[in-house]
């Protein structure tokens, strides 16, 4: 444990302690913050983090209290995209679906509609969001996924979804292990994120990092590393979208019995450093500095 209740972490994907700070990003972070890249597998992560409870509290009692809402057209568009991707890949009608980090419940409103026909449930730490979902007739659990699994209410689902949430937890490996426990045998996990590495950058680098503390967005995923995180938790990737053509990386995996290791490959850490270096230069060359 370090000062002020922070802990230092090794790579969440491969466990290596060998990591390189992405110094090119320092102009976009607070002075004491750093983002690292694993020199073994290329995973991009924040080493210095607060506890799970403090990060969850930051989201539920600080960030959401500042007026953030998912009920805007851009978010609805990405949620509809994800719903359709899941439905066309594995089908949703009649299946039980649990959304980890259910937010305001808009995605669940979409997938429980007549068009998709899923039976929905949410796990959400923000009390105001839980109340919003309750008012909309969406069953939910107020708390973290770890608390839900330990509760007497815990049950298993055909589909578990993690949408723009895995990067916002303190322990992405732990969240995927918990998601594994929530799945029925041969159930499917879907992860959607907007953070991916080694894809041509589509926004200014200083828009890629928010004013929130850096450990509220601990991880940046490539398709290789996201598939690796699924693999090391016993989930075999079955479909990934054409993320090169969209703003989203969306991946579906199927639960296995963990009797055999699942092959995966990471990224070159040197290429990651080079990618962010080019992104920094392009940002400085072509965009006005705010």
C-alpha positions in Angstrom: 0.0 0.0 0.0 1.4 3.4 -0.9 0.5 6.9 0.3 -3.1 8.1 0.5 -4.6 4.6 0.2 -3.2 3.8 -3.3 -1.7 0.4 -4.3 0.8 -0.5 -7.0 -0.3 -3.2 -9.5 1.6 -5.5 -11.9 0.1 -6.2 -15.3 -3.5 -7.4 -15.0 -3.3 -9.6 -18.1 0.0 -11.5 -17.8 1.2 -10.6 -14.3 4.5 -9.2 -15.3 6.1 -6.4 -13.2 8.1 -5.1 -16.2 6.3 -2.0 -17.5 7.3 1.2 -19.3 5.6 4.5 -18.4 4.1 6.2 -21.5 5.9 9.5 -20.9 4.4 11.0 -24.1 1.1 11.1 -22.3 2.3 13.3 -19.3 1.0 16.5 -20.9 -2.5 15.1 -20.8 -2.4 13.9 -17.2 -2.0 15.4 -13.8 1.6 15.7 -12.6 1.4 12.7 -10.2 -0.4 10.4 -12.7 1.1 7.8 -15.1 -0.1 5.3 -17.6 2.1 2.2 -18.2 2.5 -0.4 -20.9 3.5 -4.0 -20.1 6.8 -4.9 -21.7 5.8 -8.6 -21.8 2.3 -8.4 -23.4 1.6 -4.8 -24.4 -1.3 -4.3 -22.1 -1.9 -0.6 -21.3 -2.9 0.1 -17.6 -2.6 2.4 -14.7 -0.3 1.0 -12.0 -1.2 3.2 -9.1 -4.8 2.8 -8.1 -7.3 3.4 -5.3 -9.4 0.6 -3.8 -12.3 -1.0 -5.7 -14.7 0.7 -3.2 -13.1 4.1 -3.7 -13.2 3.9 -7.5 -16.9 2.7 -7.4 -17.7 5.6 -5.0 -16.0 8.1 -7.4 -18.2 6.9 -10.2 -21.5 6.7 -8.2 -21.2 9.7 -5.9 -18.9 12.1 -7.8 -18.9 11.6 -11.6 -22.6 10.8 -11.9 -23.4 13.6 -9.6 -21.9 16.1 -12.0 -24.7 15.8 -14.4 -23.5 12.9 -16.6 -26.3 11.0 -18.3 -26.3 8.2 -20.8 -29.6 9.4 -22.2 -28.1 11.2 -25.1 -28.3 10.2 -28.8 -24.6 9.3 -29.1 -24.8 6.8 -26.2 -28.2 5.4 -27.3 -26.6 4.8 -30.7 -23.8 2.7 -29.3 -26.1 0.8 -27.1 -28.4 0.0 -30.0 -25.3 -1.1 -32.0 -24.3 -3.5 -29.2 -27.8 -4.9 -28.8 -27.9 -5.7 -32.5 -24.4 -7.2 -32.5 -25.3 -9.5 -29.7 -28.7 -10.5 -31.2 -27.3 -11.2 -34.7 -24.4 -13.2 -33.2 -26.0 -15.4 -30.5 -29.7 -14.3 -30.3 -31.4 -12.6 -27.4 -35.0 -13.6 -27.4 -36.0 -15.5 -24.3 -32.5 -15.3 -22.8 -31.7 -14.0 -19.3 -29.2 -11.1 -19.5 -27.3 -9.4 -16.7 -25.6 -6.0 -17.3 -22.7 -5.3 -15.0 -22.7 -1.6 -14.3 -26.2 -1.1 -15.6 -26.1 2.7 -15.3 -29.4 4.3 -16.0 -30.8 1.2 -17.6 -31.2 2.5 -21.1 -29.4 -0.5 -22.7 -31.6 -2.9 -20.8 -34.7 -1.0 -22.0 -33.5 -1.7 -25.5 -32.8 -5.4 -25.1 -36.0 -6.2 -23.2 -38.1 -4.6 -25.9 -40.2 -6.7 -28.3 -37.5 -6.4 -30.9 -34.9 -8.3 -28.9 -37.0 -10.0 -26.1 -34.4 -10.6 -23.4 -35.2 -11.0 -19.7 -33.0 -8.3 -18.1 -31.2 -7.6 -14.8 -28.6 -5.0 -13.7 -25.9 -4.7 -11.1 -25.2 -1.1 -10.4 -23.4 0.7 -7.5 -25.0 4.2 -7.9 -28.3 4.4 -5.9 -29.8 7.0 -8.1 -29.4 4.8 -11.1 -30.9 1.8 -9.3 -33.9 3.9 -8.5 -34.2 5.0 -12.1 -34.2 1.4 -13.3 -36.7 0.3 -10.6 -39.0 3.1 -11.8 -38.6 1.7 -15.3 -39.5 -1.8 -14.2 -35.9 -3.2 -14.5 -34.8 -5.6 -11.8 -31.5 -4.6 -10.3 -29.1 -5.1 -7.5 -27.5 -2.0 -5.7 -23.9 -2.7 -5.2 -20.8 -4.1 -6.9 -20.5 -7.4 -8.7 -18.4 -8.8 -5.9 -21.2 -8.0 -3.4 -23.8 -9.4 -5.6 -22.0 -12.8 -6.0 -21.6 -13.0 -2.3 -25.3 -12.2 -1.7 -28.1 -14.7 -1.3 -29.7 -13.1 -4.4 -27.0 -14.2 -6.8 -28.1 -16.4 -9.8 -26.8 -17.3 -13.2 -27.5 -15.9 -16.6 -27.4 -16.9 -20.3 -25.7 -13.6 -21.2 -23.6 -11.2 -19.2 -22.7 -7.8 -20.6 -20.0 -5.3 -19.6 -20.4 -2.0 -21.6 -17.9 0.8 -21.2 -17.4 -0.4 -17.6 -14.4 -2.9 -17.6 -12.0 0.0 -18.2 -13.5 1.9 -15.2 -13.0 -0.7 -12.5 -9.9 -1.2 -10.3 -9.6 -4.9 -11.1 -10.5 -5.9 -14.7 -9.3 -9.5 -14.2 -11.5 -9.8 -11.0 -14.5 -8.4 -12.8 -14.1 -11.0 -15.6 -13.7 -13.8 -13.0 -16.9 -12.5 -11.4 -18.7 -12.4 -14.8 -17.6 -16.0 -15.3 -19.3 -17.0 -12.1 -22.5 -15.3 -13.2 -22.7 -17.2 -16.5 -24.5 -20.5 -17.0 -22.6 -23.3 -18.5 -21.8 -22.4 -22.2 -23.2 -18.9 -21.5 -21.9 -15.9 -23.3 -20.0 -12.8 -22.2 -20.1 -9.5 -24.2 -17.7 -6.7 -23.6 -18.0 -3.3 -25.4 -15.5 -0.5 -25.1 -14.3 2.6 -26.9 -10.7 2.2 -25.9 -8.5 0.2 -28.2 -4.8 0.3 -29.2 -3.1 0.0 -32.6 -6.2 1.2 -34.4 -5.9 4.5 -36.3 -6.8 7.2 -33.8 -10.1 9.1 -34.5 -10.0 11.8 -31.9 -7.5 14.2 -30.3 -5.3 12.7 -27.7 -6.3 15.2 -25.1 -9.9 14.0 -25.6 -8.9 10.4 -24.9 -8.2 11.3 -21.3 -10.9 13.0 -19.2 -10.5 15.3 -16.2 -11.4 12.5 -13.9 -8.6 10.9 -11.9 -6.6 8.5 -14.2 -7.5 5.5 -12.1 -11.2 5.9 -12.8 -10.2 4.7 -16.3 -7.5 2.1 -15.4 -7.2 0.2 -18.7 -7.0 0.8 -22.4 -7.8 -2.3 -24.5 -6.7 -3.6 -27.9 -8.6 -6.5 -29.5 -5.6 -8.8 -28.7 -5.4 -7.8 -25.0 -9.2 -7.9 -24.6 -9.3 -11.4 -26.1 -6.4 -12.3 -23.8 -8.3 -11.2 -20.7 -11.2 -13.3 -21.7 -8.9 -16.3 -22.3 -7.1 -16.2 -18.9 -10.5 -16.2 -17.2 -11.8 -19.2 -19.1 -13.9 -17.4 -21.8 -13.2 -18.2 -25.4 -13.7 -15.5 -27.9 -16.3 -16.4 -30.6 -16.9 -13.1 -32.4 -15.5 -9.6 -32.6 -16.9 -6.7 -34.6 -15.2 -4.8 -37.4 -13.8 -2.3 -34.9 -11.7 -0.7 -37.6 -14.9 0.6 -39.2 -16.6 2.0 -36.0 -15.9 3.8 -32.8 -16.5 0.6 -30.7 -14.7 -2.6 -29.9 -17.3 -5.2 -29.2 -16.3 -8.8 -28.4 -18.4 -11.9 -27.5 -16.9 -15.0 -25.7 -18.3 -18.3 -24.5 -17.7 -19.8 -21.0 -15.6 -22.9 -21.0 -14.9 -25.4 -18.2 -11.3 -24.1 -17.8 -9.9 -27.5 -18.3 -7.6 -26.3 -21.1 -5.8 -23.1 -21.6 -7.0 -20.8 -24.4 -4.4 -19.4 -26.7 -4.0 -15.6 -27.0 -1.5 -13.1 -28.1 -0.7 -9.6 -26.8 0.8 -6.6 -28.5 4.3 -5.2 -29.0 5.0 -2.7 -26.3 7.3 -0.8 -28.6 4.5 -0.5 -31.2 2.2 0.8 -28.4 4.8 3.5 -27.5 5.2 4.4 -31.1 1.4 4.6 -31.6 0.9 7.0 -28.8 3.9 9.0 -30.0 2.4 9.4 -33.5 -1.0 10.3 -31.9 0.6 13.0 -29.8 2.4 14.5 -32.8 -0.8 14.4 -35.0 -2.8 16.0 -32.2 -0.2 18.8 -32.0 0.0 19.3 -35.7 -3.6 19.2 -36.7 -5.8 20.3 -33.8 -6.1 23.5 -31.9 -4.8 23.2 -28.3 -7.5 23.8 -25.7 
